[in-house]
Amino acid sequence: MKVKDVIERHRDSLMALDGVVGIAETVFGGQPTILVLTDGTLDEATNLPGKLEGIKVRSENVGDIKAR
């Protein structure tokens, strides 16, 4: 299973969460991980799953992302 495929299947539902500004593929602790980029307002405890299709999900507060 490829992380990018799992991200594509769940992108819309993750991006629909208030406070999510992006999604990326990364490695954490040697394991493939889905990184959810937030603006700091996401209630992670209630809104983010710990795993998607067996792949760990983590978040990182990056603030607002604005196009230049």
N, C-alpha and C positions, 0 to 999 in steps of 0.2 A: 504494500500500500504506500503510495506516495503522498507526502504531506501536502503538496500543492493541489492534489486532487481532492483531499479532504477539505482544504481551505475553500476551493471552488464550490463544493457542495454546500458549505455552511456560510459563505461570504455574506449573502443577503441578510440572513438572520442575525449574524454578528454585527454587521454594519448598521442594522436597524436599532441597535441598543443605544440609548442616549449616552453620550460620552465617548463612544468609539469613533476614532478618527482614521484608523487604518489597521491592516492585518498583514503579518509577515511570517515567513518561515525562518526558523532559527534552530540552533542546537543548544540545549541547556543540560549540563551534567552528562554530556555524551549521548543524550537522547534527542531525537527529532522533536521539535516543539512548535506549536502555533503561538505566535506572539501577537497579542491584541494591543494595539496602541491606543491610549486613551488621553482625554483632555483633563483628566483629574476629577471629573464629576461622576464617573461610573461607580455604581455600588457593586463592586466585584463579588462580594459574598453572596449576593442574591441573584446576580445577572449572568455571571460567567460560569460555564461548566468547568470542572476540573480536567476533563478529557473530552475529546471528540473522536469518535470511532477508534478509541484506544490511544490517541495521541494527546500528550500533555498540553494543556493550555495555560499560558502565563500572560500577565499584562504588564505594561510599562507606561507610566505617565509621561507623555511627551509634550503636553500642552496643546494649544491650538495649532493646527497646520494650515497655513495660508499659502495659496499660489502667488508667485511673484509675477 
